Amino acid sequence: MTPHIDAKNDEIANIVIMPGDPNRAELIAEKFLDEYQVVSDVRGMKTYTGTYKGQKITVMPSGMGIPSMGIYSYELFKFYNVEYIIKVGTCGTYTNTLDLGDIILVDEVYSESTYALVQDKVEGNIVKANSSLNDIISNKAKELNMKMTKGNIHCSDVFYEEDETSKDKLLAQYGCLACEMESYSLLHNARKFGKKATEILTVTDNLVTGERADSSFRQNKVNDMIKLALESTLNL
Ligand code: HPA
């Protein structure tokens, strides 16, 4: 047990699917897992372990932001010996070449965050998703006939970004197609502990036009992405 997870060691699977939202974690467990049970409930972050087509899977919410994801992914990798974390989330796109509902598989992440520097004295602003995990997910997307774009993203500490020019700079300089708020600590912790992690995102906001998906559109599209993540675990 850790300060933030009170499951027993064997109650957390090798493979963890992490949405940000605790309600989404519950929906994933209800809709997709067999014989699942709640294995941790610290701070209301209900964590579910069950099976998907026979594969043992844990679904745990990360909460919002780099620090929250940093705590949970650190504890899962270090104390629960988790091998794989796939984050499933939503994002706001920086480009009109993507539409609401499109799926992004994260390649590299740029962030201004000091998380890696403060935790481990690691300098730099870029972390990478695991390439073998990404290959499995890319192949599965093809198999399922799902359109997916692999690319770089921006992991920000700020949802209410007031500087109108920053997204254009991030797109031009680092190829950031979209913005989310958790991947930097996840991918840094995976690098630190020699584990495998990546993130799949559904575009729910267009930060160029200001268009935002409504809740039923979000839920339907997010389910496609979750199915892709779960089906990919069958090849691990
Ligand atoms: N900004 C940051 N993170 C997000 C957004 C956004 O607009 N939409 C979904 N996650």
Residues whose N, C-alpha, C, O or C-beta is under 5 A from the ligand:
A	BS01	HPA	T90 C91 G92 F159 C179 E180 M181 D205
